[in-house]
Amino acid sequence: MEYFYFAATLPRVTMDDPVPWSSSDLLEQAAMHLSEGDLSGLKELQGGPNTVAQHPVAQQWFGLEAAIRNAIVRHRSARRKVDPAEFIHPDTPLDTRTEQMVSAAFTAANPLERERTLDRYRWLLLEEMAGSNTFSTEAVLAYGMRLRIAERWAAFADDPGSALADTIVNRDALWPAAGGNMNAGTGE
């Protein structure tokens, strides 16, 4: 199905800008424009990866998310030298591109950048799911998931503790004159 009017009115979302509205606002508006089945799919997506999905778009997304999570499990298990089998989501095919992206994410300078890399990959997958028809069901539902990602990053930006965490994680920025010596100027 195509939603010409509704899709055309959706405000632009990015991971780096303030979110123009919330997921609950989207659901409220979607209830007036989407078919019952597509609205159900949007709600399934809002429910998270443990939701039993009936809608094909939600099933597709949860399969992609399971592949990302499995790649993370394999990566962490290899580093800790433990068997990942009990943590792997069954019936999820191995995806080489996802494995490579997760590996790249784990080379990030800090956990926040790792999360940003993983979410940028999720964003890319959602754009691919949406396809070139910006008015399609796939595009509208993928938009809903991109909005969720944007809300997550907006929460990081709004959290006063995030500035402190950023400072702690990026300690080299605190002592640039000391050549990154973390003990310089601390009396240690």
N, C-alpha and C positions, 0 to 999 in steps of 0.2 A: 504494500500500500504506500501511497505517497501523501505527504502532508505539506502541501505547498505553502499555505498561509502560516501554519505553526512553525515550520522549519525556518521560514524567512524572518520570523520575528525573534528567533533565539539570539540572545546577545553573545558576542564573541567571548570565548574563554581561553585563557592561557595559564600555564603554571606560574608565570612570573608576575602577573598583574592581579590587582584585587578582583575578587569574584563579583560579577555584576548582580548575582542573585543566588539563592540557595537551592539545594536539591529539593527541599520541601516546596519552594516556590515553583520549581519546574514540575513537580508532581501535581501540584494544584492546577497549573495551567494545562498540563498534559491531559488531565481528567476531562477537560472541556473539548479537546481536539483529537485525541487518539482513540482508536477502536478499543474495545474492551480487552481484546487479546494483547494488543501492543502496550496498553497501559499496564497490564499484568506483567508483561516482559520488563518494562521499565521498573516496576516495583520489585521484581525478582532481582534485577541488577543492583538495586539499592540495598537488597538484603544481605549481600556479601557472598563469598565463595562457598559457604556451607549450605546455601539455599538450594533446594531441589528445583531445578529450572525446568519449565515446560516450554517456554518460548525459545525458538531456534537461535535467536540472537544471544539470549542469555546463556544458552547451552554452549554456543561457540565461545563467548567471552570467558566463561568459567573453565572451559577446556584450555584456552590460552593462558589464563591465570594459573591453572594447575601445572602447566608446563614450566612456567616461570618459577613457581614454588618448588617443583621437583628439581629444577636446575640449581636452585639455591641450596636445597638439601644435599644434592650430590656434591656441590662445591664445599660446603661446610663439613660434610662427612669425610671427604678426601683430606681436608686439612687436619681433621681430628683423628683420622685413621679409624673410623667406625663404619659399620655397614649401614648404608642408607635405606635398605629395603623396607624396614618397618615404618619409615616416615614418608615414603614415596606414595603419591596419589596413584592408585591403580588405573589402568586403562587410559593412560595419557601417553601418547607417542613421544618419543625423543625428538626434539627439534634442535638441530645443530645451530641455527641462528640464535635461538634463545640461550643455548648453552654458552655460546660465545659472548653474548651480551651480558650474561650474569658473570662470567669470568672477568670481563672488562669492568663491570661495576665493582667487583671485589678488589680491583687495583686502585680504587679511588682513595684520595688522601685521608678521608674521614668517613664515618658512618652516614653523615648527612648527605655528602656527595654521592655515596653509594646508593642511598635511597633516591636521590634525584636522578641518577642514571637509570635506575630500575623503573622509576615512574615515567621518565622520558621514553623508555622503550615501550611501556604500557600505552602511552599516548600514541606512539607510532602505530602500534597494533590496532588501536581503536580507530585511527584515521584510515588504516587499510581496511578494517571491517566496514567502515562507513561507505567506502567506495567513492565514486565520482558523482553519484546522484545525491546531492545535498538535501533532497526532499524525501528520501526513502526512509522506511522504518529503521533500517540498519543505521542510517546517519543520525536519526533522532535519538535512538537508544544509545549509540556510541557517544553522542553528545552528553547524555546523562552521566555516563561513566567518566568522561573527561571533566565534567563539572565536579564530580566527587574528588578526582585527583587535584583539581585546582583548589577546592575547599581545603583539602589536606595541607597544601602548601601555604595557603593563606593563613591557616591556623598556626603553622610554624612561624610565619612572619609576624603574626599578631601576639605571639607568646613572648612576654618580656624576658623569660628565661632563655629564649633562643639566642639572644645576643650574647649572654654569658656563655652558653654552651658553645656557640660559634667561636668565641674568644678562647675558650679552653681547648677546643679541638684544633684550632689554628694558632697554637702558641708561638710559632716562628714569627707570626705577624706582630707579636708583642715586643720582641727584642730584635728588630731588624739590624740595629747597629752592632749587636753582639754576634752577628753571624748565625743566628738561630740557636745560640747557647741558652738553653732553658734556665740555667742557674744564674745567668748574668743578672746582676742587679737585685737578686733575691736574698743576698747575704749568705748563700750556701756555698 
